[in-house]
Amino acid sequence: MNFLLSHLSLPVLSAAVLLASSPYVCADDGKEKDTDKPVTYEDHVFPILKKNCATCHGDGKQEAGLNLANYANTIKGSGGGEIVVAGRSSASRLIEVLTSTEDGERMPPDGDPLSPEVIELIKKWIDSGLRENAGSSVAEMRTLGFKATTPTDEAGPGAVPVNLSTFPSVTTLRPYPLLAIAASSRAPVVATSGYGEIKLFDPTTHSSYGAIPFPEGEPLVLTFSRSGRLLLAAGGKPVQSGSVVLFDVATGKRLASVGDEPDAIMAADISPDEKLVAIGCTSRLVKLFSTEDGSLKATIDKHTDWVTAVAFSPDGKYLATADRIGNIHIWDGKSGGVILPLSEHKKSVRALSWRSDSGVVASCSEDGTVVWWDVKDGWPLANRPNAHTDGVLDCQFGPNGELATCGRDGTVKIWSAEGNELKKFTITAEETAKSQLPPGVQLLPTRVAVASDGSTVLVGDTAGNLHSWKFP
Ligand code: HEC
């Protein structure tokens, strides 16, 4: 029905006429300024493709197995696969061939390339979700099903996994280090990384909830959203691929996936309103993606070395980012605008953690130092230069303002809200002996997390063991 209506009311126009009357060229006369009208295949894209491409990709001839003469086939793509990715013109082969500067790749192969305005219109069609006609809803984005929830019900309990499906776990030849750990701040749930999987369990009873497959490779970052409803896992395969996946904690279901990097992702976080995912890349860039449609919202290119940590403040106002040479920057958490540089560290920053009131961000570095920063003006409120000799590997605030850290000295420390050492735990020689590490190799803690009870510190080590200690 809608199909018919749109054809009756809008005659098929040539691309030139179409642009002159396009809703995207703002008319000054004040009438018909309907910029809200969606770009659709039938009204806008079909006429362009028909005019320029149909001789080779139509119902008659179908070069490369591609038929652009109707919506279904355009979406289906060529013999080589999809040519349009909903919401992501930058990742769409169609735009690639239209804008290519290489003869032989650019389409149409002979004659002039399509005009920038026409290409812009096709991009808009892709980025707004590949609508077929004015009556159709947005096509399935790659991230379908994801809806951000605002953490209004702060007091309510967070999600706990139930009935996770089972799958065969990978066995590694050598002990596989625990590379990532996260604790829900709302419920007794802790997630740890395994090779190609994420394990979930209760931090107090140590009983397992099960595991979630992560076929992307190694999960290098795990973090729960502020609501406790989502688990973010980032990682991938070094020098091959990297991505971020969001899981529903209760069911283990994949909800969305963003980013498509040529290297494993080492730093990632999700904003408290669950609308943005920030990733830090070995390309030195920080990228902000929308969780709703996977689109790239902002890029920060201030870092001059690998980005090693990114963290949104719990109130969503700020994003802190850090790099391999010790620089830290604070940004506006919504737009990615510059706010403050923080410089104190002399070597790679290993982790950033926000205190639950968003007033302080802690950083820890391979230089052995832990710093508590006042986010108001970037003042180092406390600086502990010898927190862990030879390097600090991780730091994480608990709900009550205590900071847990671990380092290359083999210890785990709990620091008071004022930055004083409260407690020290050491991995024992017996534990090292049991871990099947090559002789002479010391068992080191890798990552820390504080459970939602505020008094259990969970620590992973280089042999993949998990330790837990009670404090104070
Ligand atoms: C004169 C014939 C001709 C015209 C006109 C033409 N194409 Fe092509 N197209 C080809 C051929 C031939 C190939 C296969 C090229 C190859 O495999 O090297 C191709 C390949 C493609 C591919 C690549 C498919 C893949 O899997 O990588 C896309 C996308 C494409 N064309 C889009 C278009 C669009 C859009 C237009 C109109 C703007 C267009 N073509 C116009 C002949 C044409």
Residues whose N, C-alpha, C, O or C-beta is under 5 A from the ligand:
A	BS01	HEC	N52 C53 C56 E63 A64 S78 G79 G80 G81 I83 R93 L94 V97 G104 M107 P108 P109
